[in-house]
Amino acid sequence: IVFRVRPRAASERYAPSADLLMRSVAALFGSRVLAVLMTGMGGDGVAGLRAVKERRGRTMVESEETAAVFGMPRGAIRAGLADRVLPRREIALEMARLFLTTPFSGDPRHARRIALLADYEKTRSAANA
């Protein structure tokens, strides 16, 4: 994979562009994509998530609870493009769970590691309450 930095085209509304990145990744990796849209202003990311969903990829969006600016996540949720809406602290754990439990991860022992991570998170959350 080669990434190039180039000047923004006149037709592109945002720079840098989550839409452009996600559309490119969706075209390359199709159903193997997990796209995560977090805090930000405007509608950037909606078209990119749509491209991911059209190719049967998965999507996650940061919840209003933890987003500093809820514009981008709100647009994705309203468009019905979020498979999961999670607070920031849960996104990484869910990403790890998906990666380690999907068929292409290869090693069934990974599911046990995810269970251990979940137990750790519960313990940590209880300690911080």
DRENTORTI-457856 format. One line per 8 residues: their letters; for each residue x, y, z of N, C-alpha, C, O. Coordinates in steps of 0.05 Angstrom, whole numbers, plus 5000, padded with zeros to 4 digits. Atoms other than C-alpha are relative to their C-alpha. Example, Ala and Ser with C-alpha at 12.3 -4.5 7.8 and 13.67 -1.06 7.14 Angstrom:
! DRENTORTI-457856
AS = 5018 4976 5000 5246 4910 5156 5018 5024 5000 5039 5024 5013 ~ 4984 4976 4999 5273 4979 5143 4985 5022 5014 4995 5044 5018
! end
This chain:
! DRENTORTI-457856
IVFRVRPR = 5017 4977 5000 5000 5000 5000 5018 5025 5000 5037 5026 5015 ~ 4985 4975 5001 5026 5069 4982 4981 5022 5006 4959 5025 4994 ~ 5015 4976 4993 4999 5132 5013 5014 5024 4987 5039 5026 4989 ~ 4988 4976 5011 5010 5198 4977 4986 5024 5011 4962 5024 5015 ~ 5011 4974 4992 5000 5268 5002 4999 5017 4975 5019 5020 4961 ~ 5003 4984 5024 4973 5313 4948 4983 5024 5007 4969 5024 5028 ~ 5018 4976 4995 4939 5381 4944 4971 4991 4998 4964 4973 4983 ~ 5029 5006 5001 4864 5380 4956 4989 5008 4973 4994 5030 4962
AASERYAP = 5014 4994 5026 4823 5376 4892 4977 5020 5006 4966 5020 5028 ~ 5022 4980 4996 4771 5431 4882 4974 4987 5008 4957 4999 5021 ~ 5025 5014 4994 4716 5379 4887 4999 4988 5028 4978 4978 5037 ~ 4998 5011 4973 4739 5356 4956 4994 5021 5021 5007 5042 5022 ~ 5009 4981 4980 4705 5391 5014 5019 5001 5024 5024 5023 5035 ~ 4984 5001 4976 4751 5368 5070 5029 4992 4994 5034 4976 4976 ~ 4972 5009 5002 4827 5362 5077 5013 5003 5027 5013 5025 5038 ~ 5000 5028 5010 4850 5316 5105 4971 4989 5000 4954 5000 5014
SADLLMRS = 5027 5010 5004 4790 5275 5085 4996 4971 5010 5009 4953 5000 ~ 5007 5027 4991 4762 5215 5124 4985 4985 4978 4989 4961 4974 ~ 5014 5013 5022 4717 5202 5064 5019 4988 4980 5016 4965 4972 ~ 4980 5009 5020 4775 5196 5016 5015 4976 5010 5019 4956 4996 ~ 4985 5022 4988 4814 5151 5063 4982 4975 5001 4991 4953 4993 ~ 5017 5023 4997 4755 5105 5078 4991 4988 4973 4990 4963 4970 ~ 5007 5010 5026 4734 5100 5005 5023 4984 4988 5019 4963 4975 ~ 4976 5013 5010 4805 5081 4986 5004 4973 5013 5009 4953 5000
VAALFGSR = 4997 5024 4985 4810 5029 5041 4979 4979 4993 4984 4956 4990 ~ 5022 5018 5007 4742 5000 5024 5005 4987 4972 5000 4964 4968 ~ 4994 5010 5026 4762 4993 4951 5022 4979 5000 5020 4959 4985 ~ 4977 5019 4998 4826 4957 4970 4993 4974 5015 5001 4952 5007 ~ 5003 5022 4981 4802 4912 5026 4972 4989 5003 4968 4968 5016 ~ 5028 5010 5000 4726 4905 5018 4990 4992 5028 4990 5008 5046 ~ 5014 5009 4975 4693 4863 5073 5019 4997 5023 5010 4992 5046 ~ 4980 5002 4978 4758 4860 5114 5004 5026 5014 5021 5027 5033
VLAVLMTG = 4996 4974 4988 4752 4933 5133 4984 5004 5025 4961 4996 5027 ~ 5013 4990 4976 4736 4959 5202 5005 5029 5001 5028 5038 5006 ~ 4996 4971 5000 4725 5034 5197 4989 5011 5026 4967 5005 5034 ~ 5008 4987 4975 4722 5076 5260 5000 5030 4996 5020 5042 4988 ~ 5004 4971 5003 4695 5147 5258 4997 5012 5028 4979 5004 5043 ~ 5000 4987 4974 4710 5190 5318 4994 5029 4998 4986 5039 4977 ~ 5006 4972 4997 4702 5262 5340 5008 5017 4976 5029 5012 4964 ~ 4993 4981 5022 4700 5317 5288 4976 5015 4991 4953 5008 4996
MGGDGVAG = 5022 4982 5009 4659 5372 5255 4992 4993 4971 5008 4982 4956 ~ 5010 5002 5028 4617 5368 5192 4992 4972 4993 4988 4954 5010 ~ 5010 5026 5011 4596 5310 5148 5022 4982 4990 5016 4961 4978 ~ 4978 5017 5010 4665 5282 5131 4998 4973 5014 4994 4971 5038 ~ 5001 5027 4989 4665 5207 5140 4975 4985 4993 4975 4961 4992 ~ 5025 5013 5007 4593 5193 5120 5003 4985 4974 4995 4961 4972 ~ 4997 5014 5026 4609 5177 5047 5020 4978 5002 5016 4957 4989 ~ 4980 5021 4996 4670 5137 5069 4988 4976 5013 4993 4953 5005
LRAVKERR = 5013 5022 4987 4629 5095 5117 4980 4986 4982 4978 4961 4982 ~ 5019 5011 5019 4577 5085 5063 5015 4981 4981 5006 4959 4975 ~ 4983 5017 5018 4632 5057 5017 5008 4975 5014 5008 4953 5002 ~ 4992 5024 4984 4655 5010 5072 4976 4981 5002 4979 4957 4998 ~ 5024 5017 4997 4584 4985 5084 4991 4987 4974 4983 4964 4974 ~ 5007 5011 5027 4571 4976 5009 5017 4976 4993 5009 4958 4978 ~ 4982 5023 5005 4630 4928 5009 5000 4980 5023 5018 4963 5025 ~ 5005 5018 4978 4605 4892 5071 5021 5002 5022 5026 4982 5037
GRTMVESE = 4981 4996 4978 4658 4921 5118 4984 5007 5025 4960 5010 5024 ~ 5012 4993 4974 4644 4938 5191 5006 5028 5007 5027 5039 4999 ~ 4996 4972 4992 4637 5006 5222 4994 5004 5030 4977 4991 5042 ~ 5004 4991 4972 4642 5037 5291 5001 5030 5001 5016 5043 4986 ~ 5002 4971 4998 4625 5108 5311 5001 5007 5030 4989 4994 5047 ~ 4998 4991 4972 4643 5145 5375 4973 5012 5009 4960 5027 4994 ~ 5026 4991 4989 4583 5160 5420 5002 5030 5008 5024 5041 5011 ~ 5001 4972 4991 4561 5230 5439 5012 5004 5027 5023 5025 5034
ETAAVFGM = 4990 5000 4972 4580 5213 5510 5030 5009 5002 5037 5023 5021 ~ 4972 4994 4998 4655 5219 5495 5011 5017 4977 5034 5026 4979 ~ 4990 4984 5022 4661 5257 5429 5002 5029 5007 4983 5041 5017 ~ 4996 4972 4994 4691 5325 5438 4983 5018 4981 4971 5038 4990 ~ 5017 4987 5020 4655 5347 5374 4984 4978 4987 4996 4960 4974 ~ 5017 5023 5008 4596 5302 5355 4990 5002 4971 4974 4986 4963 ~ 5011 4997 5027 4585 5327 5283 5004 4977 4982 4985 4967 4970 ~ 4995 5023 5018 4619 5271 5244 4986 4975 5009 4972 4962 4993
PRGAIRAG = 5014 5024 4991 4593 5215 5288 4969 5002 4997 4956 4983 4989 ~ 5029 4996 5003 4522 5245 5288 4991 4995 4971 4971 4982 4967 ~ 5007 5004 5028 4521 5246 5212 5000 4971 4992 4982 4962 4978 ~ 4999 5029 5006 4541 5173 5208 4977 4985 5013 4966 4967 5000 ~ 5022 5013 4986 4490 5152 5259 4973 5006 4987 4957 4988 4982 ~ 5025 4992 5013 4434 5191 5226 4997 4986 4972 4974 4981 4964 ~ 5001 5014 5026 4452 5159 5159 4997 4970 5002 4995 4956 4982 ~ 5003 5029 4995 4446 5090 5191 5024 4984 4992 5022 4961 4985
LADRVLPR = 4976 5013 5009 4518 5073 5176 5017 4988 5023 5038 4976 5018 ~ 4985 5010 4977 4542 5054 5247 4991 4973 5008 4968 4969 5017 ~ 5007 5026 4989 4544 4981 5264 5000 5001 5031 4984 4988 5044 ~ 4998 4997 4970 4565 5000 5335 5005 5029 5006 5019 5043 4991 ~ 4995 4973 4990 4562 5066 5372 5011 4996 5028 4996 4986 5046 ~ 4986 5006 4975 4611 5064 5430 5014 5024 5011 5024 5041 4996 ~ 4982 4979 4989 4645 5111 5479 5029 4993 4994 5036 4970 4991 ~ 4972 5003 5008 4718 5122 5464 5014 4978 5015 5029 4963 5003
REIALEMA = 4985 5020 4984 4742 5077 5521 4993 4972 4992 5009 4953 4997 ~ 5007 5027 5008 4705 5017 5492 5007 4994 4971 5006 4970 4963 ~ 4995 5004 5028 4725 5026 5419 5024 4981 4996 5023 4962 4981 ~ 4976 5016 5003 4795 4996 5426 4995 4971 5008 5004 4952 4995 ~ 5006 5027 4991 4769 4936 5465 4983 4985 4979 4987 4962 4973 ~ 5017 5012 5021 4715 4923 5412 5016 4994 4975 5012 4974 4962 ~ 4983 5005 5023 4767 4930 5356 5016 4975 5005 5019 4958 4987 ~ 4984 5024 4993 4811 4878 5391 4982 4975 4999 4991 4955 4989
RLFLTTPF = 5018 5023 5000 4752 4832 5402 4993 4991 4972 4994 4967 4965 ~ 5007 5007 5028 4731 4835 5329 5024 4988 4986 5022 4967 4972 ~ 4976 5010 5014 4802 4825 5304 5007 4972 5009 5014 4954 4993 ~ 4991 5026 4989 4817 4767 5350 4979 4978 4998 4986 4954 5002 ~ 5021 5021 5001 4751 4730 5341 4989 4996 4972 4972 4978 4968 ~ 5009 5004 5027 4741 4736 5266 5014 4976 4987 5037 4970 4996 ~ 4988 5023 5011 4755 4675 5223 5028 5004 4989 5045 4985 4990 ~ 4973 4996 5012 4816 4706 5189 5022 5005 5021 5045 5008 5013
SGDPRHAR = 4980 4996 4980 4851 4717 5256 5018 4976 5003 5041 4978 5012 ~ 4983 5023 5001 4875 4646 5252 5004 4984 5025 5008 4960 5023 ~ 4993 5014 4976 4887 4628 5324 4976 5001 5020 4971 5023 5031 ~ 5023 5000 4982 4827 4607 5368 5007 5009 5029 4989 5016 5044 ~ 4992 4992 4973 4867 4623 5431 4996 5030 5004 4995 5039 5027 ~ 5004 4971 4997 4857 4697 5416 4974 5007 5014 4972 5027 5028 ~ 5025 4995 4986 4785 4692 5441 5004 5001 5030 4991 5017 5044 ~ 4994 5000 4972 4812 4675 5510 5013 5026 5009 5008 5036 5030
RIALLADY = 4987 4975 4994 4856 4736 5508 4980 5023 5002 4983 5041 5019 ~ 5021 4980 4999 4796 4779 5493 4984 4999 5026 4977 5019 5038 ~ 5015 5004 4975 4759 4750 5553 5016 5011 5023 5005 5024 5041 ~ 4982 4989 4979 4819 4768 5596 5000 5030 4999 5000 5044 5020 ~ 5000 4971 5003 4819 4839 5568 4973 5011 5011 4973 5032 5024 ~ 5026 4990 4991 4744 4846 5583 5000 4999 5031 4989 5017 5044 ~ 4999 5002 4971 4755 4822 5655 5017 5022 5011 5010 5035 5032 ~ 4982 4979 4991 4812 4871 5663 4985 5027 4999 4986 5043 5017
EKTRSAAN = 5015 4975 5003 4768 4928 5636 4978 5003 5022 4975 5025 5033 ~ 5021 4999 4979 4711 4911 5684 5013 5006 5027 5002 5023 5042 ~ 4986 4995 4975 4760 4910 5743 5009 5028 5001 5006 5042 5022 ~ 4990 4972 5001 4791 4976 5722 4977 5020 5002 4979 5040 5017 ~ 5024 4983 4998 4722 5008 5713 4989 5001 5028 4983 5023 5038 ~ 5010 5001 4973 4700 4985 5781 5018 5015 5019 5009 5028 5038 ~ 4981 4986 4984 4763 5012 5812 4998 5031 4997 5003 5046 5016 ~ 5002 4971 5005 4752 5081 5780 4973 5011 5007 4970 5035 5007
A = 5027 4990 4994 4679 5085 5800 4998 5013 5027 4977 5022 5036
! end
